[in-house]
Amino acid sequence: MTPITPQQPIGSGLGPRTTAAEVLSGIDLSGKLAVVTGGYSGIGLETTRALTGAGAAVVVPARRPERAREELAKAGIEAEVGALDLGDLDSVRAFATDFLDGDRPIDLLINNAGIMANHETRVGPGWESQFATNHLGHFTLANLLWPALRAAPAGARVVALSSSGHKRSLVYFDDIMFDRRPYEKWQAYGQAKTANSLFALQLDQLGADAGVRAFAVHPGGILTPLQRHLSREEMMDFGWIDADGNIKETRFKTPEQGAATTVWAATSPRLDGLGGVYCEDCDVAAPTDPDDERGARYRGVEPYARDPEAAARLWEVSAELTGVDAFAATR
């Protein structure tokens, strides 16, 4: 097994207000192919904009392909669009099959799309929708696209978007789908975001020998369509906005700043030879400081989101649920 990269900042010289374009200044991605789920909205759109601006070709899998094409065209971004519903594994399989038929390597896979704090919804065989969409859909996609990731000439990177929301919940292996405990939307979101971090940790362990490294990313607080399931009253109660809808919380980033850590994790030469870590503010994050009463709510990564045993267990559970495991024959 590849040694686990220490979870500690590396002194990138960048910060929370760095933009995606600034991250890519001087980096030429010509000849690279990136797949960015949901890369037509919010920070996904800014990720696509930055990558194409640096010369990469980008494929944007989207649940609403026509809407995706309209938004990309409106933004003046040229990208390929495919149909993909992460909550429907048949759709994930169809996208992966179509992509692999083109015999193209993937240099960057960015698992950007997701849902947050929606009312209880069941998808597929009765799975809780946030865990199914945010984790299982991307788990399936990455495993099915493994041949294309492995084929990247200079090695590939996979970036899984997590969140400080992971602090709300570890993964409850005895009741992942809320079949026995009452559904709570923020706990469900937190569990899914912890799963994203653990996924990156385990994929990095499994894929490093083939030149594929994985990273988890907390993009920061950004008001985007991700908040579509929240009422104005909820966002006012959180102190995010005022009664007129104006942003109050100073820690919020612009979408361009929110895309920066994703792009940094996907491309920075400073991360060569590293992997599996949780990143924030364009650097490897520090572990949560329990003595920082306010900051601990937003900064750093919890130990349970970096637990190798939990990561390996989650991989096995996910493989059993989805029937997909690109590494089954090697373990």
Residue frames relative to the residue before (quaternion, step in Angstrom):
aa qw qx qy qz dx dy dz
M 1.0000 0.0000 0.0000 0.0000 0.00 0.00 0.00
T 0.5245 -0.6230 0.4869 0.3157 3.56 -1.15 0.71
P 0.5197 -0.6245 0.4660 0.3504 3.64 -0.92 0.78
I 0.4626 -0.6828 0.4903 0.2818 3.57 -0.96 0.85
T 0.4521 -0.6912 0.4984 0.2637 3.58 -0.81 1.03
P 0.4973 -0.6586 0.4651 0.3202 3.62 -0.85 0.87
Q 0.3798 -0.7089 0.5519 0.2205 3.54 -1.05 0.84
Q 0.4618 0.6447 -0.4815 0.3731 3.55 0.21 1.31
P 0.5961 -0.5900 0.3950 0.3747 3.61 -1.03 0.72
I 0.2895 -0.7678 0.5516 0.1497 3.55 -1.15 0.70
G 0.5014 -0.6788 0.4198 0.3342 3.59 1.25 0.16
S 0.0456 0.8565 -0.5111 0.0561 3.56 0.76 1.05
G 0.4134 -0.7045 0.4763 0.3255 3.59 1.12 -0.60
L 0.6273 0.4892 -0.3314 0.5073 3.57 1.32 0.03
G 0.1750 -0.8175 0.5426 0.0815 3.58 -1.21 0.04
P 0.7889 -0.3703 0.2253 0.4357 3.57 -1.31 -0.13
R 0.7271 0.4124 -0.2507 0.4883 3.62 1.10 -0.50
T 0.4039 0.6909 -0.4875 0.3490 3.58 1.26 0.19
T 0.3026 -0.7491 0.5592 0.1860 3.59 -1.02 0.76
A 0.6594 -0.5054 0.3781 0.4084 3.55 -1.28 0.34
A 0.6367 0.5269 -0.3325 0.4543 3.59 1.01 -0.78
E 0.6477 0.5129 -0.3185 0.4648 3.58 1.03 -0.75
V 0.6003 0.5582 -0.3526 0.4514 3.58 1.05 -0.72
L 0.7620 0.3962 -0.1912 0.4752 3.57 0.94 -0.95
S 0.3696 0.7277 -0.5024 0.2855 3.59 1.21 0.12
G 0.8286 0.1763 -0.1586 0.5072 3.56 -0.71 1.10
I 0.6247 0.5121 -0.3464 0.4769 3.61 1.26 -0.01
D 0.1884 -0.7871 0.5826 0.0748 3.57 -0.78 1.08
L 0.1151 -0.8175 0.5637 0.0238 3.58 -0.56 1.19
S 0.2668 0.7773 -0.5253 0.2207 3.58 1.19 0.41
G 0.7925 0.2753 -0.2278 0.4943 3.55 -0.92 0.95
K 0.6026 0.5451 -0.3542 0.4630 3.59 1.30 -0.10
L 0.1976 -0.7597 0.6073 0.1225 3.55 -1.18 0.62
A 0.0926 -0.7899 0.6060 0.0152 3.55 -0.85 1.05
V 0.1704 -0.7272 0.6536 0.1223 3.55 -1.18 0.69
V 0.0268 -0.8109 0.5824 -0.0496 3.58 -0.61 1.18
T 0.2618 -0.7738 0.5508 0.1713 3.61 -0.28 1.17
G 0.8292 0.1358 -0.1249 0.5277 3.56 -0.92 0.89
G 0.3602 0.7905 -0.4409 0.2258 3.56 1.19 0.47
Y 0.5919 0.5699 -0.3674 0.4358 3.57 1.07 0.70
S 0.7505 0.3141 -0.1708 0.5558 3.57 1.29 0.03
G 0.8476 0.1493 -0.0995 0.4994 3.56 -1.13 0.65
I 0.8142 -0.1755 0.1426 0.5348 3.56 -0.92 -0.87
G 0.5455 0.6008 -0.4032 0.4229 3.59 1.20 -0.35
L 0.6391 0.5166 -0.3191 0.4721 3.56 1.00 -0.82
E 0.6813 0.4782 -0.2960 0.4684 3.58 0.92 -0.87
T 0.5897 0.5467 -0.3598 0.4731 3.59 1.16 -0.53
T 0.6614 0.4958 -0.2946 0.4796 3.56 0.93 -0.92
R 0.6357 0.5334 -0.3275 0.4518 3.58 0.96 -0.89
A 0.6919 0.4858 -0.2875 0.4502 3.59 0.83 -0.97
L 0.6777 0.4997 -0.2989 0.4491 3.58 0.90 -0.89
T 0.6725 0.4645 -0.3067 0.4877 3.58 0.91 -0.84
G 0.6225 0.5530 -0.3386 0.4383 3.58 1.08 -0.67
A 0.6956 0.4343 -0.2611 0.5093 3.56 1.21 -0.53
G 0.6818 -0.5396 0.2685 0.4146 3.56 1.29 0.24
A 0.5229 0.6450 -0.4229 0.3628 3.61 1.23 -0.06
A 0.3752 -0.6372 0.6107 0.2832 3.52 -1.31 0.43
V 0.1191 -0.8193 0.5604 0.0246 3.59 -0.84 0.96
V 0.1775 -0.7358 0.6462 0.0971 3.52 -1.08 0.90
V 0.1409 -0.7988 0.5835 0.0411 3.57 -0.80 1.05
P 0.1608 -0.7664 0.6151 0.0920 3.61 -0.37 1.18
A 0.0254 0.8274 -0.5552 0.0807 3.57 -0.78 1.00
R 0.5209 -0.6353 0.4749 0.3154 3.54 -1.10 0.73
R 0.7607 0.2018 -0.1236 0.6045 3.57 1.16 -0.61
P 0.2162 -0.8413 0.4776 0.1318 3.61 0.27 1.22
E 0.6580 0.5108 -0.3286 0.4451 3.59 0.92 -0.81
R 0.6309 0.5116 -0.3259 0.4838 3.57 1.03 -0.79
A 0.6357 0.5350 -0.3302 0.4480 3.58 0.98 -0.84
R 0.6561 0.5052 -0.3156 0.4633 3.59 0.91 -0.88
E 0.6423 0.5257 -0.3227 0.4549 3.58 0.99 -0.83
E 0.6904 0.4814 -0.2901 0.4555 3.60 0.86 -0.94
L 0.6513 0.5042 -0.3197 0.4683 3.59 0.99 -0.78
A 0.6523 0.5063 -0.3170 0.4666 3.57 0.98 -0.84
K 0.6309 0.5393 -0.3247 0.4536 3.58 1.01 -0.84
A 0.7108 0.4373 -0.2449 0.4935 3.57 1.10 -0.77
G 0.4621 -0.7012 0.4337 0.3266 3.58 1.28 -0.06
I 0.4903 0.6532 -0.4219 0.3937 3.58 1.17 0.63
E 0.2433 -0.7568 0.5906 0.1390 3.56 -0.88 0.95
A 0.2279 0.7517 -0.5858 0.1996 3.56 -0.59 1.18
E 0.4732 -0.6440 0.5232 0.2960 3.54 -1.22 0.55
V 0.1739 -0.7960 0.5745 0.0778 3.59 -0.94 0.87
G 0.0517 -0.7866 0.6150 0.0214 3.56 -1.04 0.82
A 0.5116 -0.6407 0.4794 0.3130 3.56 -1.24 0.42
L 0.1965 0.7708 -0.5827 0.1665 3.57 -0.81 1.02
D 0.0523 -0.7556 0.6529 0.0080 3.56 -0.83 1.08
L 0.3363 -0.7892 0.4800 0.1835 3.58 -0.30 1.25
G 0.6475 0.5154 -0.3210 0.4605 3.59 1.20 -0.36
D 0.6986 0.3786 -0.2315 0.5613 3.57 1.33 -0.04
L 0.2972 -0.8041 0.4827 0.1791 3.61 -0.18 1.22
D 0.5613 0.5656 -0.4028 0.4504 3.61 1.15 -0.39
S 0.6391 0.5130 -0.3162 0.4780 3.57 1.06 -0.76
V 0.6322 0.5246 -0.3295 0.4655 3.59 1.00 -0.82
R 0.6594 0.5046 -0.3068 0.4653 3.58 0.92 -0.89
A 0.6508 0.5208 -0.3220 0.4490 3.58 0.95 -0.84
F 0.6471 0.5054 -0.3245 0.4697 3.58 0.94 -0.85
A 0.6774 0.5009 -0.2999 0.4475 3.58 0.83 -0.98
T 0.6403 0.5241 -0.3262 0.4570 3.58 0.97 -0.81
D 0.6610 0.5013 -0.3040 0.4684 3.57 0.91 -0.92
F 0.6657 0.5042 -0.3145 0.4513 3.56 0.92 -0.87
L 0.6891 0.4909 -0.2908 0.4468 3.58 0.81 -0.96
D 0.5672 0.5920 -0.3804 0.4280 3.59 1.15 -0.53
G 0.6586 0.5194 -0.3073 0.4496 3.58 1.16 -0.52
D 0.3130 -0.7982 0.4698 0.2101 3.58 1.33 -0.08
R 0.4244 0.6829 -0.4801 0.3508 3.58 0.89 1.01
P 0.4027 -0.6930 0.5306 0.2756 3.61 -0.93 0.77
I 0.2890 -0.7222 0.6001 0.1864 3.56 -1.24 0.53
D 0.2572 -0.7761 0.5610 0.1298 3.56 -0.74 1.08
L 0.7977 0.1002 -0.0162 0.5944 3.56 1.07 -0.78
L 0.0282 -0.7602 0.6490 0.0141 3.56 -0.86 0.99
I 0.0517 -0.8162 0.5749 -0.0263 3.55 -0.53 1.21
N 0.2106 -0.7915 0.5688 0.0742 3.54 -0.44 1.31
N 0.0399 0.8676 -0.4852 0.1011 3.51 0.38 1.35
A 0.6446 0.5640 -0.3391 0.3890 3.61 0.92 -0.85
G 0.2101 0.7866 -0.5674 0.1232 3.55 -1.16 0.50
I 0.3060 -0.7062 0.6007 0.2164 3.51 -1.39 0.08
M 0.1576 -0.8111 0.5614 0.0471 3.56 -1.17 0.59
A 0.8921 -0.0291 0.0168 0.4506 3.50 -1.06 0.97
N 0.2996 0.7451 -0.5419 0.2479 3.58 0.89 0.87
H 0.6249 -0.5078 0.4230 0.4157 3.55 -1.28 0.28
E 0.6795 -0.5081 0.3224 0.4196 3.56 -1.15 0.55
T 0.0760 0.7748 -0.6157 0.1212 3.52 -0.77 1.15
R 0.2157 -0.7724 0.5872 0.1099 3.54 -1.04 0.81
V 0.0674 -0.7859 0.6144 0.0199 3.56 -1.01 0.84
G 0.8045 0.2624 -0.1947 0.4960 3.54 -1.29 0.35
P 0.8119 -0.2280 0.1765 0.5076 3.59 -0.86 -0.94
G 0.7464 -0.3845 0.2150 0.4987 3.58 1.06 0.73
W 0.3735 0.7445 -0.4751 0.2837 3.57 1.19 0.45
E 0.5371 -0.5857 0.4973 0.3482 3.56 -1.18 0.65
S 0.5086 -0.7408 0.3492 0.2659 3.55 -0.62 1.19
Q 0.6572 0.5140 -0.3466 0.4286 3.63 0.93 -0.72
F 0.6595 0.4776 -0.3050 0.4939 3.59 0.95 -0.82
A 0.6671 0.5168 -0.3031 0.4427 3.57 0.95 -0.88
T 0.7251 0.4375 -0.2445 0.4723 3.57 0.86 -0.96
N 0.7449 0.4340 -0.2370 0.4478 3.56 0.70 -1.11
H 0.7918 0.2835 -0.1553 0.5183 3.59 1.00 -0.73
L 0.7583 0.4194 -0.2633 0.4240 3.60 0.42 -1.17
G 0.6283 0.5329 -0.3466 0.4484 3.61 1.00 -0.71
H 0.6962 0.4524 -0.2681 0.4885 3.57 0.93 -0.90
F 0.5826 0.5595 -0.3668 0.4616 3.60 1.10 -0.65
T 0.6762 0.4890 -0.2866 0.4706 3.56 0.89 -0.95
L 0.6491 0.5300 -0.3174 0.4439 3.56 0.92 -0.91
A 0.6858 0.4880 -0.2947 0.4524 3.58 0.80 -0.97
N 0.6677 0.4979 -0.3066 0.4607 3.58 0.96 -0.80
L 0.6713 0.4839 -0.3037 0.4722 3.59 0.97 -0.80
L 0.7122 0.4311 -0.2527 0.4930 3.60 1.08 -0.68
W 0.3295 0.7860 -0.4760 0.2170 3.58 1.27 0.06
P 0.6351 0.5271 -0.3682 0.4280 3.68 0.83 -0.74
A 0.6779 0.4783 -0.2930 0.4752 3.60 1.01 -0.76
L 0.6269 0.5182 -0.3347 0.4759 3.60 1.08 -0.65
R 0.6665 0.5108 -0.2897 0.4593 3.56 0.93 -0.92
A 0.6817 0.5134 -0.2772 0.4414 3.57 1.15 -0.65
A 0.4379 0.6959 -0.4723 0.3177 3.63 1.23 -0.11
P 0.4986 -0.7163 0.3940 0.2882 3.62 -0.57 1.11
A 0.7932 0.2730 -0.1383 0.5265 3.58 0.96 -0.84
G 0.6516 -0.4785 0.3154 0.4970 3.56 1.25 0.32
A 0.2809 -0.7697 0.5561 0.1392 3.56 -1.12 0.68
R 0.2106 -0.7377 0.6191 0.1679 3.51 -1.33 0.31
V 0.1670 -0.7452 0.6391 0.0917 3.52 -1.17 0.77
V 0.0996 -0.7934 0.6000 0.0257 3.58 -0.82 1.03
A 0.1249 -0.7887 0.6007 0.0376 3.56 -0.71 1.13
L 0.3057 -0.7678 0.5319 0.1849 3.58 -0.63 1.08
S 0.1104 -0.7609 0.6393 0.0136 3.50 -0.67 1.24
S 0.2729 -0.7489 0.5760 0.1815 3.60 -1.08 -0.62
S 0.5732 -0.5293 0.4680 0.4152 3.54 -1.25 0.25
G 0.4787 0.6648 -0.4226 0.3876 3.56 1.30 -0.17
H 0.5207 0.6370 -0.4254 0.3770 3.60 1.20 -0.34
K 0.5742 0.6121 -0.3680 0.4002 3.56 1.23 -0.48
R 0.6011 0.5925 -0.3486 0.4074 3.58 1.23 -0.32
S 0.8336 -0.0272 0.0471 0.5496 3.60 1.10 -0.45
L 0.3507 -0.6548 0.6196 0.2538 3.51 -1.20 0.63
V 0.5885 -0.5348 0.4345 0.4230 3.59 -1.25 -0.11
Y 0.2439 -0.7697 0.5765 0.1252 3.57 -0.71 1.10
F 0.2263 -0.8326 0.4918 0.1170 3.53 0.11 1.32
D 0.6701 0.4965 -0.3139 0.4538 3.60 1.11 -0.50
D 0.8008 0.0653 -0.0623 0.5921 3.61 1.27 -0.10
I 0.0206 -0.8512 0.5241 -0.0186 3.56 0.75 1.09
M 0.7728 0.4014 -0.1880 0.4543 3.57 0.88 -0.95
F 0.4604 -0.6933 0.4454 0.3302 3.61 1.23 0.26
D 0.2657 0.7750 -0.5280 0.2235 3.55 0.89 0.92
R 0.7765 0.3105 -0.1630 0.5235 3.58 1.15 -0.60
R 0.7256 0.3731 -0.2429 0.5247 3.60 1.04 -0.62
P 0.5985 -0.5617 0.4113 0.3965 3.62 -1.13 0.49
Y 0.4815 -0.6665 0.4866 0.2951 3.55 -1.00 0.81
E 0.0184 0.7568 -0.6529 0.0264 3.55 -1.02 0.91
K 0.4503 -0.7673 0.3816 0.2507 3.53 -0.39 1.26
W 0.6822 0.4762 -0.3043 0.4640 3.58 1.02 -0.72
Q 0.6169 0.5143 -0.3509 0.4814 3.57 1.09 -0.58
A 0.6326 0.5227 -0.3295 0.4669 3.58 1.04 -0.76
Y 0.6411 0.5089 -0.3223 0.4755 3.57 1.00 -0.78
G 0.6593 0.5196 -0.3070 0.4485 3.56 0.90 -0.93
Q 0.6409 0.5239 -0.3228 0.4589 3.57 0.95 -0.83
A 0.6635 0.5045 -0.3018 0.4627 3.58 0.95 -0.88
K 0.6765 0.4838 -0.3004 0.4670 3.60 0.99 -0.79
T 0.5928 0.5195 -0.3619 0.4978 3.59 1.13 -0.53
A 0.6290 0.5353 -0.3306 0.4566 3.57 1.01 -0.81
N 0.6207 0.5404 -0.3482 0.4489 3.62 1.01 -0.73
S 0.6606 0.4999 -0.3051 0.4697 3.58 0.98 -0.82
L 0.6737 0.4896 -0.2932 0.4695 3.58 0.92 -0.89
F 0.5915 0.5666 -0.3543 0.4512 3.58 1.09 -0.69
A 0.6724 0.4920 -0.3020 0.4633 3.59 0.87 -0.94
L 0.6353 0.5385 -0.3282 0.4458 3.57 0.98 -0.82
Q 0.7289 0.4298 -0.2549 0.4679 3.60 0.81 -0.94
L 0.6213 0.5277 -0.3527 0.4595 3.60 0.99 -0.73
D 0.6281 0.5331 -0.3404 0.4533 3.56 0.99 -0.77
Q 0.6474 0.5147 -0.3168 0.4643 3.58 0.97 -0.80
L 0.7174 0.4561 -0.2494 0.4638 3.56 0.93 -0.90
G 0.7838 0.4019 -0.1766 0.4392 3.57 0.97 -0.85
A 0.4869 0.7134 -0.4251 0.2708 3.59 1.19 -0.41
D 0.6539 0.5281 -0.3306 0.4292 3.61 0.92 -0.80
A 0.6857 0.4329 -0.2735 0.5173 3.58 1.23 -0.43
G 0.5926 -0.6092 0.3512 0.3929 3.58 1.26 0.20
V 0.5726 0.5618 -0.3890 0.4531 3.59 1.23 0.34
R 0.0599 -0.7981 0.5995 -0.0088 3.58 -0.63 1.17
A 0.1926 -0.7951 0.5710 0.0685 3.55 -1.09 0.76
F 0.0975 -0.7855 0.6111 0.0110 3.54 -1.16 0.75
A 0.2719 -0.7064 0.6223 0.1995 3.55 -1.21 0.59
V 0.1318 -0.8105 0.5702 0.0251 3.56 -1.02 0.82
H 0.1665 -0.7021 0.6810 0.1245 3.50 -1.16 0.83
P 0.2975 -0.8074 0.4784 0.1751 3.61 -0.33 1.18
G 0.5516 -0.5647 0.4218 0.4460 3.57 1.19 -0.50
G 0.5999 -0.5516 0.4274 0.3913 3.55 -1.27 0.07
I 0.1176 0.7730 -0.6101 0.1281 3.57 -0.70 1.13
L 0.3179 -0.7264 0.5691 0.2176 3.58 -0.89 0.83
T 0.1414 0.7712 -0.5916 0.1879 3.55 -0.45 1.33
P 0.7210 -0.4048 0.3007 0.4752 3.62 -1.20 -0.16
L 0.4463 0.6809 -0.4619 0.3520 3.62 1.24 -0.10
Q 0.6928 0.4813 -0.2728 0.4625 3.58 1.13 -0.65
R 0.3346 0.7996 -0.4646 0.1813 3.58 1.23 0.17
H 0.6699 0.4901 -0.3125 0.4620 3.62 1.15 -0.41
L 0.6186 0.5364 -0.3470 0.4575 3.59 1.27 -0.01
S 0.4116 -0.6932 0.5313 0.2604 3.56 -1.03 0.77
R 0.6421 -0.4978 0.4047 0.4198 3.55 -1.27 0.32
E 0.6302 0.5494 -0.3374 0.4326 3.58 1.00 -0.81
E 0.6421 0.5171 -0.3291 0.4604 3.59 0.98 -0.81
M 0.6906 0.4753 -0.2907 0.4611 3.57 0.87 -0.91
M 0.6107 0.5184 -0.3490 0.4863 3.60 1.16 -0.53
D 0.6429 0.5256 -0.3229 0.4541 3.59 0.99 -0.81
F 0.6611 0.4964 -0.2963 0.4782 3.57 1.09 -0.69
G 0.4591 -0.6870 0.4415 0.3498 3.57 1.27 -0.34
W 0.4084 0.7303 -0.4584 0.2996 3.58 1.25 0.36
I 0.8093 0.0756 0.0047 0.5825 3.58 0.95 -0.89
D 0.4342 -0.6592 0.5310 0.3082 3.56 -1.28 0.28
A 0.7595 -0.3976 0.2565 0.4464 3.58 -1.29 -0.02
D 0.6923 0.4549 -0.2767 0.4871 3.60 1.19 -0.44
G 0.5880 -0.6078 0.3556 0.3980 3.56 1.31 0.09
N 0.4749 0.6704 -0.4441 0.3575 3.60 1.25 0.16
I 0.5080 -0.6561 0.4637 0.3106 3.58 -0.98 0.81
K 0.1963 -0.7982 0.5632 0.0843 3.57 -0.87 1.02
E 0.6792 0.5200 -0.2971 0.4242 3.57 0.97 -0.89
T 0.3738 -0.7739 0.4692 0.2029 3.57 -0.52 1.19
R 0.6077 0.5727 -0.3726 0.4048 3.60 1.14 -0.36
F 0.5052 0.6540 -0.4382 0.3535 3.61 1.19 -0.21
K 0.2986 -0.7409 0.5823 0.1511 3.52 -1.12 0.81
T 0.5140 -0.5565 0.5259 0.3868 3.52 -1.35 0.14
P 0.6447 -0.5057 0.3735 0.4349 3.63 -1.16 0.30
E 0.6259 0.5381 -0.3431 0.4484 3.61 1.04 -0.71
Q 0.6647 0.4634 -0.2906 0.5089 3.58 1.08 -0.73
G 0.6390 0.5502 -0.3223 0.4302 3.58 1.06 -0.75
A 0.6705 0.4896 -0.2953 0.4727 3.59 1.14 -0.59
A 0.5104 0.7105 -0.3980 0.2760 3.58 1.21 -0.45
T 0.6952 0.4678 -0.3040 0.4534 3.61 0.82 -0.90
T 0.5830 0.5596 -0.3652 0.4622 3.58 1.11 -0.61
V 0.7016 0.4614 -0.2652 0.4737 3.56 0.81 -1.04
W 0.6222 0.5393 -0.3387 0.4552 3.59 1.05 -0.74
A 0.6732 0.4895 -0.2959 0.4687 3.58 0.89 -0.93
A 0.6819 0.5094 -0.2845 0.4410 3.57 1.06 -0.74
T 0.8418 0.2528 -0.0662 0.4724 3.58 1.00 -0.76
S 0.5580 0.6670 -0.4048 0.2827 3.62 1.02 -0.59
P 0.4443 -0.6811 0.5142 0.2727 3.60 -0.89 0.90
R 0.5514 0.6227 -0.3901 0.3950 3.59 1.21 -0.45
L 0.7006 0.4556 -0.2617 0.4828 3.58 1.19 -0.45
D 0.3654 0.7270 -0.5029 0.2917 3.60 1.22 0.12
G 0.8165 0.2194 -0.1861 0.5005 3.55 -0.86 1.00
L 0.6578 0.4525 -0.3008 0.5216 3.58 1.32 -0.02
G 0.1531 0.8035 -0.5704 0.0750 3.56 -1.26 0.19
G 0.7399 0.4456 -0.3116 0.3961 3.52 -1.37 0.24
V 0.5895 0.6122 -0.3585 0.3862 3.58 1.26 -0.18
Y 0.4421 -0.6381 0.5692 0.2709 3.51 -1.39 0.40
C 0.1308 -0.8236 0.5517 0.0162 3.57 -0.70 1.13
E 0.0591 0.7656 -0.6404 0.0170 3.56 -1.24 0.55
D 0.8451 0.1363 -0.1199 0.5029 3.55 -1.20 0.61
C 0.6455 -0.5747 0.3009 0.4031 3.57 0.95 1.02
D 0.6766 0.3644 -0.3282 0.5492 3.55 0.94 0.95
V 0.5725 -0.5067 0.4779 0.4326 3.54 -1.30 0.10
A 0.4249 -0.7249 0.4848 0.2427 3.57 -0.81 1.00
A 0.4456 -0.6302 0.5579 0.3052 3.52 -1.30 0.39
P 0.5866 -0.5187 0.4523 0.4270 3.60 -1.19 0.27
T 0.6283 -0.5368 0.4010 0.3953 3.57 -1.15 0.55
D 0.2891 -0.7319 0.5945 0.1649 3.55 -1.01 0.92
P 0.2943 -0.7989 0.4910 0.1846 3.63 -0.24 1.17
D 0.6360 0.5375 -0.3341 0.4415 3.59 1.21 -0.34
D 0.6073 0.5192 -0.3490 0.4897 3.58 1.31 -0.20
E 0.2860 -0.8355 0.4364 0.1720 3.54 0.25 1.32
R 0.7456 0.3561 -0.2250 0.5164 3.61 0.86 -0.88
G 0.6915 0.5132 -0.2935 0.4151 3.56 0.81 -0.98
A 0.5986 0.5910 -0.3647 0.3992 3.57 1.08 -0.64
R 0.5907 0.5756 -0.3642 0.4327 3.59 1.20 -0.41
Y 0.8068 0.3024 -0.1102 0.4954 3.56 1.08 -0.72
R 0.7753 0.3488 -0.1624 0.5009 3.58 1.07 -0.73
G 0.7736 0.3616 -0.2660 0.4473 3.52 -1.23 0.57
V 0.3838 -0.7117 0.5464 0.2183 3.54 -1.33 0.20
E 0.4634 -0.6927 0.4894 0.2569 3.55 -1.00 0.91
P 0.6125 -0.5831 0.3828 0.3720 3.62 -1.04 0.68
Y 0.6694 0.5192 -0.3209 0.4235 3.61 0.95 -0.78
A 0.6444 0.4972 -0.3268 0.4804 3.60 1.23 -0.33
R 0.7104 0.3766 -0.2321 0.5474 3.56 1.35 0.00
D 0.4178 0.7299 -0.4393 0.3156 3.57 1.27 0.37
P 0.3851 -0.7563 0.4714 0.2400 3.64 -0.42 1.12
E 0.6392 0.5180 -0.3386 0.4566 3.59 1.03 -0.68
A 0.6515 0.4921 -0.3138 0.4847 3.58 0.98 -0.79
A 0.6312 0.5384 -0.3339 0.4474 3.60 1.04 -0.77
A 0.6696 0.4831 -0.2986 0.4787 3.58 0.94 -0.87
R 0.6471 0.5122 -0.3213 0.4644 3.59 1.00 -0.79
L 0.6419 0.5206 -0.3280 0.4576 3.57 0.95 -0.85
W 0.6285 0.5365 -0.3415 0.4478 3.59 0.98 -0.81
E 0.6697 0.4959 -0.3023 0.4629 3.59 0.90 -0.90
V 0.6537 0.5028 -0.3127 0.4713 3.58 0.95 -0.85
S 0.6652 0.5077 -0.3019 0.4568 3.58 0.92 -0.89
A 0.6413 0.5169 -0.3204 0.4679 3.58 1.01 -0.80
E 0.6525 0.5074 -0.3146 0.4667 3.56 1.01 -0.79
L 0.6712 0.5060 -0.2993 0.4515 3.59 0.95 -0.86
T 0.7797 0.3678 -0.1749 0.4757 3.57 0.89 -0.96
G 0.3719 -0.7293 0.4902 0.2991 3.58 1.16 -0.52
V 0.6362 0.5069 -0.3150 0.4890 3.58 1.25 0.35
D 0.2287 0.7465 -0.6050 0.1564 3.57 -0.92 0.93
A 0.2886 -0.7997 0.5041 0.1519 3.58 -0.24 1.24
F 0.7339 0.4261 -0.2181 0.4819 3.58 1.20 -0.46
A 0.3297 0.7897 -0.4763 0.2018 3.59 1.26 0.10
A 0.7069 0.4785 -0.2679 0.4467 3.58 0.93 -0.86
T 0.6953 0.4813 -0.2699 0.4604 3.60 1.21 -0.38
R 0.7110 0.4272 -0.2635 0.4926 3.59 1.20 -0.08
